């Protein structure tokens, strides 16, 4: 309300002061001043939007800086290890998931957040308290230094600090030393401003301790242990996923990783097995056979071209694990890290895969096999028993059994009855029968010079048909043409049709009152009603206050209207999602759902109300301006009608292009979100198979598709701006010509009305192109 009252107060003060000092207020001076004030209103009102944008930009930059400040993962370089292919080496290594730098980086972010949340009075108290504690800490430190460092000699062993955490590279408490960037005690201050608090919070928990492990090429090593003993962490440490505090980790050769919980791409089953490798038909079929995937493929509608949903939603746990094993086998790596992959399989299927894959196909490969099924470890070259993050025991099965008090015997005590003797001889024989008909062979490279044959063309056609049948996710479609009136009716009825009609009436009233206020300035300059200056000032103020009240009521009702529509639409969205069948979730990518529930809903909540309100305001102002100029100068209707025809043609063309680009932009956002979500959930598999570049290119491709649509949207906005500026200039030129002709031929010689018409004609240039853009934004 006060924002709309300010222009009235400024005009009132300027004109009143100008007359009060004895100057003559003429229509030319009055309307020239009004025209300048109207031109200034646009930039001045944009100041608030600029401040909001700067604040949002500042917050975004801080978040990006915080994100970019994290330590980057660096891939271990096997070519520099000096080991033979297929071997691994860990020497006296200790591993953690986090680093002290990462902990401090996150704590600094939290500290800044807490300081911003604290009220000013609380901040002052915390600052004072922090200064007192800092002074007390400095005094205590000086006293300790006077004693000659006796306490330091009697401190905790292994370089630990008195606070219980490991020392950092530059001083106590894991900080930056006495002269670090965050204060004399190292590390940033805590939320209460006290130094040293962060030292305890930045202590990094060690997960694996003093690991010594030498793996020879072709060795088959089994790892057992209780839950939480560190078995999976050891595999992650071998892949370079964990941070080693001390010691060395080396390996040489390609690594294939089979996680405990299978991760699959949102792609065809065939592409999940290939996983970026070259397609070798014979070896591919062989891998499907030994991984027991043939019966599963036979029941799928699209066979191996069947699309696998996000996280393998349309496969069972055992099927997903077998696809994950097939992916590792087809990769033909030198080192295989298998993390309890057989636990999700039935007993007889697990036995078959163990015999056909691990013992036969991967024979001669380096295998590190984590398992809880102890019947599989008897054929291992060595067995590692993990306990409390350490290699508690290591040796062959006979050596470990020979120790009566060994951890191996304790774990094996309750497993003696669960060995493979439980299975029938027929099941064991069946496990080895699968591979007798096929020859073990690695993938071969396709001949690039081979010419396609009619048989190849037929296979390609069959594959395309199967891919079409096996498509799971429906392609996201976009509407075409203009928005249906049913959409407008649904949106307006959600907020109440009577409310929007009354709001439109208030738009007309507020614009009419504003025009009357501007006309009153001209009447004041001509003294048409023979009143005192105080009377003119009073009437001008009254009309201005009435205009402001009308705008305030209009804005209040419009806010309530859009709030109600947002609530209704959001409830309908949530209701539709929760009442959708499971088949819909199987066929709809997560990125598409998130896009609808986040970005599109945000547009309805924030963008649409603003664009709808601005569109109504500008359209009513534009129509009222043209009617006002035509009423004062009727001949103006002739050129304005011709200009309106061309303008309508150009505006429709722009809105058609903008509409389609906006739809393309919205559709292109969903695959980008899906790819990011997929990478975040399967990063450990992607990095193990060295496919970062593949996913980076895929993400860049989808992101560029979205950026292209956004860039073209901005280009169309520039295109319409050039043309609307020309039409606005023609309108101003026509108004000026007919103003001169009206006075020349004494058709309308009233300077007040002519000045009012020219003043409003000058306003058209400031918002005509913006009006078209806002209309297109409102439509979408």
N, C-alpha and C positions, 0 to 999 in steps of 0.2 A: 504493500500500500504506500509506504513512504517513498519507495523508488519511483513510483508514478507521480507522487506529489512534488518531488524535487524539481522537475522541469517547470511546473506551474509556479512554484515559489521563486525560481530564478527569473523567469519571465516577468513576474509581478515586481520583483525587486528592481530589475533593470529598467523596465518601462516607467515604474513609479518614480524612481530616483532621477531618471532622465527628465521627466516632466517637472519634478519638484524643484530642480535647479534652474528652471526657467526656459528650457529648450522646447521647441515646437516638434511634436511627434507627428510626422507625416506618414501616409500609407507606404511610401517607398522605403522610408527608414524602418517602419514597423515590420513590414513583411520581409525586407532584406535581413533584418535581425532574426525573425522567426525562421527563415530559411537556413541561416547559419546555425541556429540552435538545433534545428531538426537534423542537420548534417552531423552535428557533434554528438547527438544522442546515441547514434549507432556505436561509434568507437568507445564512448564512455560506458555504455552498458556492456560492452564486450570485456571491460576490465575485470569484472567479476569472473567471467568465463576463463579469462587468461590466468587469473590467480588460481582458480580451481585446477586448470590444466597444469600449471607449474607445480602445484602441490602434488598432483597425481604423478607427474613426471619425476619429481624428487623421490617419492616413495618407490616408484618402479626402479629408478636407478640404484637406490640403496639395496633393494632386493636383488637386483642383478649383480651388484658389487658383492653382496654377501654370497650369492650363488657362485660367482666366478672366483671368490676367495678360497673356496674349498680346494684341498689338495687333489690333484689329478692322478688317476690310476695310470701307472706306467706298465706296459707289457714287458714281462721278462724276455730277455734276448737270448734264445738258446744258441745262436750262432757264436756267441762269445763265451760259452760255458766251457769249451775244451773237452767235453765228454763225448763218448761214442753215441750214435743215434739210438734212442730207446732207453737211455739211462737217466737216472735222477739222483740228486745228491742234496742232502740237508745236513749241515754241520753246526752243531751246538746252537740251534736257532730257537728264539722265543718269538711268539706271534701274538698280535692283538688285532682286534677288528678296527679300533680307532687309533688315532695318533694324538699326541698332546697338542699339536698344532690345530688339529680339527676340533678337539674339545674346547680349546681356548677360543677359536674362531666362533663356535656356536655360542659360547657363554658370553662373549662380547656382544653378540646380537641380542641375547636375552637381557643383558644388563641395560643396554640402550633402550630396549622396549619397556622395561620396568621403570626406568627413570622418566620416560615420557608419560607413563600412566600415573605416576605419583603426582598429587596436587602440589602447588608451589610451596605451601607451608611445610608439607611433609618433606619436600626436596631440601628445604633449608635446614630442617632438623637433621636429615640424613647427612647432608654435607658437613654440618657441625660435628655430628657424631663421628663421621669418617675422619675428619681432621684430628679430633681428639684421640681416636684409636691409632691413627697414623703416628701422632706424636708419641703416644705411649709405646708403640712398637719400635720407634726409632730410639727412644731412651733405653728400652730393654735390649735392643741390639747393641747399642754403644756399651752397655754394661757387660754384655757377653764378650764383646771384643776386648774389653779391659782385662777379663780373666785370662786372656791368652789362648782362647780357643779350646779350653778343656772339654766343654760340652760337645764340641765338634768331634773330638777324638772318641768320646764315649757314645757317639750317635749310633743309629741303627746300622746293621750290616748291609752289604751289597749295594752301597751307595744310596740307600733310601734316605729321604728327608725326614726330619723330626715329625712332620705332619703325617707321615705314613705313606707318602707317594714317592715315586722315583724322582731323582734329580734330573733336571733338564740339562741340556748341553752347556748352559752358561751359568748355572748357579742353582741355589736351593729352590725348592718348590716347583720345579719344572718350568720356571719362567724364563725371562730374558736376561737375568742377572741384575746387578744393582743399578745399572744404568740403562735398562731396557726401555722400550717405548711406552710401557704401561705403568711405570712407577718404580720406586726403589725396591719393592719386594718381588718384582717379577710377576708378570701376568696382570691382566686388567683387574680393576676393582670389582667387588661384588655388588649386588643390587643395593646394599645399604651404604655403599661408598667405602667400606672397610677393606683395606688391603689384606691379602692373604686368604680371604674367603674362597677365592676362585682356585687357589692351589689345591684344595681338597677336591673340588669338583672336576678339575682337569686331570685327575689321576686316571691313567689308562689301565684297564683291567687286562691282565695277561691271560690269554686263553690256552695257548700251548707253551709248554716250558721245556727248555733244554732238549730239543728234538735232534737226534742224530740218526740219519737213515741214508743208506746207500743202496740204490736199486740198480741191478745189472740189466743189460738188454735181454729181453725175452723172459724175465723172471716173473713168476706168478706169486703175488703176495696177498695174503688175506689179512684183513683187519677186523678184530672183534673187540667188544667192550660193552659195558652197560650204557644205558641211555644217558647222554650228556657227558660221556667220557672224552669226547673230542675227535671222534672218527671222521665225521663230515668236515669238521674244521681242518683236519689234517689234509684232506683232499683239496680243500680250498687254498690251503697254504701251498700245496704243490703246484696249483694253477696260478699262484701269484695274486690271489684275491685278498689275502690277509697281509697286514703290515708286519714285517719282521723287525723286531726291536734290535736283535743282535743275531749274529750268525750269517751264514750264506745259504742261498737256495739256487741250485743249478739244475738244468735239464736240457736235453737235446732231442728234438724230434717233434712231430705233430702229435697233439693231444686231442683225444676224443673223450667227452665227459657224458656220463649217464647219471642224471640227478635222481635223488630218491623220489621226488615228486616230479613227474614228467611235465615238461613244458613243450608245447607245440605252437607252430605258427598258425595264424588264421589264413590257411592256404589249402591246397589240395593235399591229399595223403601222399601222393607221389612227390610233390615238392618238399614235403616234410622229411621224407626219406633222403632225397637228393641233397637238400640243404645247401644249395649253391655249388655242388659238385657236378661234373660232366655226366651226362646220362649214358650209361652202358646197359643196354637192354638185358643181356644175358646175366651179368652180375647183379643187376637190379632184381630180376626174377629169382635169382638164387638167394639173395638176402631176404626176400619176402618169404621164401620157403623155410629157411632155417630159423626165422623169427616167428614162425607160426602165424603169419598174417593172411595166408590164402583163404582160410575159412571166413575170416572177417571181411575181406574184400569181396568175396562171393555174395554176401548178403547186402552189400552197399549198392544203392541204386546207380551211382556213377562209377562203381568199381574203384580203382585207385585214383581217379580224377574227382572223387567226392570231396567237397570242401569241408575242411575241419574247422569247426567254430572256434571262437575265442577260448583259449585255455582248454581246447579239446572237448568242448561242451557236449558234442554229439557222440563221444566215444566213452566206453567204460574205463575204469582205472587200469585194468589189465591191458586193454587195447592201446591206451595211450603209452603205457610203459613199453610195450612191444614195438610201437612205432619209434619211440625214443631209442631203444636198443638197435633197431634197424638203421636209424640215422647214424649212430656211432659206427656200426659195422661197415656201412657203405662209405663212410669217410676214409676208411683204410688208413688209420693213424698208426703211429709207432708206439704210443703210450695210451692205454685205456684206463680211465678212472671211473669205476663203477660203484655207485653209492647205494647199496642195498636195493638194487633194481629188481630183484626177483621176489621181493616180499609182497608185491602187489599182484602176483600171478598165482594161479592155481598150482597145486603141488606137482601134478604131472606135467603141466605146461612149463613150469619153472625148471623141472628136471630136463625136459627136452631142450630148452634154450641153453641151459648150462652145458649140456653135452655137445649140442650142435654148434653153439656160438663160442662160448668161452673156452671149452676144451679142444674144439676142432678148428673152427674158422680162425680164431684168434691165437692159435698155437704158434709159438715163436714171437708173439708180440709181448710187450711189457704190460702186465695187468696188475692193477692195485684194486682189490676187490673188498669192499666193506659189506659185511653181512651179519645178520642175526641168526641165520639158519646155519648151524654149525656142521650140518651134514655136507656142506659144500667146501669146507676148508681142509679136508683130509688130503686133497691132492695138491695143495698149495706148496710151493717151494719153501716159503717161510710164512709164519703167522705172527702178527703184531697184536699185542694186547694193550689197549689204551685204558688208562685210569687217571682221572683228575687232570686231564690235559697233558699227560706225559706218556711216553712209551714205557709201560711198566714191564713188559716182557717181550722178547723177540727170539724166535727160533723155529725149528721144525716142529711138527706135531709130536713126534716121539720124544724130542728133547723136552718139550713143555709138559708132556704127560709124565715124564720121569721125575718131575719135581712134585712131591706130594702136597706141598703147601702153596703151589702156584696159583695165580689168579685164573689162569686158563682152566685148571681143574675145577676151581670153584664155579666158574661160569658154565663149564661143561657138565657139572654135576646133575643138573635137572634137564639136560638135553640128550642124555644117552638114549632115551627111548624115542627121540624124534629124528633119528638118523635116516639115511636113505633106505635102511632095511624095512622101513614102514611101507615102501612102495613095492609093488609086485615086480617080478622079473620081466613080465610083459611090458610094464610101463617103462622100465629101464631100457629094454630092447627097442621100444618104439622111439625113444629119444635119439638113438643112434641110427635108426633106419632112414630118417629123412634125408640125410646127406649122402647116402650111399649111391643115389642115382645122379648126383651132380658133382661136379668137380670143383674143388676149392680154387678160387682164382680171384685176383684183385681186379678192380675196374680197369678197363682199357680205354684208350683215347679214340674217339671217333675219327675216321678218315675225312679230312676237310675237302679232299678232291673227289670224293665219291659222289656219283650222280644219282638223283632220286629215281626210283623205279616205280612202276604202277602199284607194286605192293606197298611201298612206302607211302604213296599218296592215299591208298586205302586205309592204312593204319592211322595216318594223320586225320582223315575224316572220321574214323571211328573214335579216336581220342577226343576230337572236338564234340562229337555227340555225347560221349560219356561225361565230358566236362560240363556240358549244358545240363545233363540230367543230374549230375552230382552237385550242382551249385546249391549251397545252403543259404548264404546271406542274400537277401533280395537287394537288387541294385537300387540305390537311393534315387528316386525320380524327382523331377522338379515340375511344378505347374507351368503352364504356358498361357500366354495371353494376359489380359487385364484381370485384376482381382474381381472375383464374382461379387455381386451385390449381396449375396447371402452372407459373405464374410463380414461386410460392413454392418449388415443387419444384426448378425450375431454379436459383434463387438459392441454396437450401440445399445442393443437390448440388454447386454450384461450389466451395463451401468445405468440403464433406465432411459428410454426414449424421451420421456417428458423432461428429464433433466437436461439432455443435450439441446432440446428445443428452447428451453428457457435460457440456457447458456448462450445460444446463438442470438437470441433476442438481446441479451446483455452486450454482446459484441456490437450489434448495430447501435445500441444506445450509447455505449462508451465512445465509439467512433463519431457518432453524431454530436455528442457533447464536446468532443475535442475540436471538431470543425467549427462548432458554434463559438467555442472559446477563442479560436484563432480569428474568426470573423469579428468578434467583439473588439479585438485589438485594432482592427481597421476602422470600426465604427468609433472607437475611442480617438484614434488619430484624426478623424474627420469631424469629431464632435457632432455626430448626426442627431443625437438625442438631447443636445444642449444641457448636459449634466456637469456637475463639478468633477474634478479629477478623482476626488475621494470616492464618489459614486461609481465611476468607471472601474476604479481599483477594486471596490467591494464586489461589484457584479462579476468582474473577472475572477476574483478569488472564489466566489460562490460556485460559479460554473466549473472552475478547476477542481474544487473539493467534490462536487457531485460526480465529475468524471472519474476522479480517483476512487470514490466509493463504489461506483459501478464496476470499475476494473477489479477492485479488491473482491467484491462479491462474486464476480465472474471467475476470478482465479481460484477462490475458495471452493466454489461449486464444481469447477472443472477438476480441481485436485481430488475432491471426494468422488467424482465420477470415475476418473481414471484409477483411483485406488480400488474402487469396487470392482471394476472390470478386471484389474490385475488379480485380485483375490479369486474371482470367479474362474478365470482362465487357468490360474495355477491349481486350484482345486480340481478342475476338470483334467488337467495334465497328470496330476498325482493319482487321481482315481483311475485314469486310463492305464497308467503304468502298473499299478498294483493289481488291477483286475485283468491284465493281459495274461493269456495262457503261456505255459512254459515254452511252447513251440515258437512263440513270438520272440522270446529272449534268445532262443537258439539261433534264430535266423536274422536277428538285428544286432549289428555290432555295437559294442559298448560306447564307442566314440559318437555314434549317431544319437544314442539316448542322452549322453552327457551334453551334446551340442544342443539338443532340444530343451533339456531341463536347465541349462545354464545360460548360454549365449542368447538363444531365442527368447527364453523367459525374461532375461535381463532387458532385451529390447522392448518387450511388452511393458515391463515395469518402469523403465527410465527413458529409453529413446522415443518410444511411440507417444507417450503423453506430451513430451516437449515438442516433437515435430508436429503432432496433431494440433496443439495449441498455436504454435507459430504459423502453421498453414492456414488455420482459420483466421487468425489475426491479419495475416498478409493478404489473403484473398479478399476479405471484407474491406480492408483498407484500399486495395487496388481497385476494386469495383466502385467503392464510394468515391475515390479520387476521380475516376473517369466520369462518373455521373455528375460530380460537382463541376468539373471543367466543362462538360457538355451542357450543363444547365446554364452556366454563365455565358458560354460561347457555343451556341447550338451547331454552328458549322464545324466544330471540332469533331462531331460524331462521324462525319464522312471519312476523313483520313484514319481515325482511330478504328473504324470498322474494318478497313482494308488491312491495317497493321495487325489487328486482332486475328484475321484469317491466317496470315502468314505465321504469326506467333503461335497460334494453335497447332498448325501443321508441324512446326519445329519442336514445340513442346511435346507433342504426342510421339514424335520420333525419338526424342531424348528419353522420355519416360519408358518407351518400349525397350530401348537398349539398356537403360539403367535397371529396369526391372529384371531382365534376363541376367545381367551381370551380377546383380545382388543375389539372385537365386543360385547361380553358379558358385559365387563366393561362399554362400552358406553351405552348399553341398560339399565344396572342396575342404571345408574345415573339419568335417567328421572323419575322413580317412587320416588326416594329420593327427588328430587326437588318438585315434585307434593305434596308429603306428607308435606314437610315443608311449602309450600305455603298454603295448606289446613289448617294446624294448625295455621298459622299466621292470616288467615282471620276469623277463628272460635274459637279463643282461649277462648272468653268469654262464649260460649256455652259449650265447652269442660270442662272448669273449673267449671262451674255451675253444670254439671252432674257428676263431679268427675271422668272424664275419662282420666286424664293425663297419668296414667300408661298404659292404653290401647294404646294411640297414641305413647307413648315413646317406647313401645315394637314393635309397627309396624314400627316406624322409625328405631329402632335398627336392626330389621330384614332386612329391605331393604338396610340400610347402610352397614351391615355386608356382604350382598350379593355382593355389589360393592367392599368392601374391600377385600373379598375373591378372586375376579377376579384380583384385583390389586396385591395382594400378590402372586398369582400363576403366574402372568406375570413376576414379579421379580424372582421367582424361576426358570422359564424357561430360563431367561437370565443367571442365574448362571449355569444352566445345559449346555447351549451352550458354555459358557466361558471355562469350564473345558475341553471340547472336542476340541475346537479350539486351546487351548493352547497346547494340545498334538500334533495336526497336525502341528502347527507352529514350535514346537520343532523338529518334524521329518523333516520338510523342512530345518531348520538350520543344522541339523545333516547331511542330504544328501548333502547340499551345502559344508559343511566342508570336508566330506569324498571325494567328487569328486574334491575339490580344492587340497587336498593332493595327490590324485591319478594323477591328471593332471600334477602336478609338478614332481611327482615321475617318471612317464612314459614320461615326457617331451612332453606331449600333448599340454599344454599351460603353459608356465613358466613365462609369463608376470606378475610380481607382481602387476602392476597397475590394470589390469583387474580382477585378482583374488581378490585383496583387495576391489575393487568396488563391485564385486558380493557378497562377504561376508558382506560388510557393509549394502547392501540393504536387504540381507537375514535376518539380525538381526532386521530390521525394521518391519518385518512381525508380530512378536509377539506383537508389540505395538498396532496394529490396526485390526488384522484379526477378532477377536471376536466382536470388536466394529463395524466392517463393516457389519457383519451379522445382528446385532441388528438394525443398522440404516436402512438396507434394509427392515427389517420387519416394522420398524416405518414409512418408506416412503410409503410402500404399503398400510398402513392404515391411 
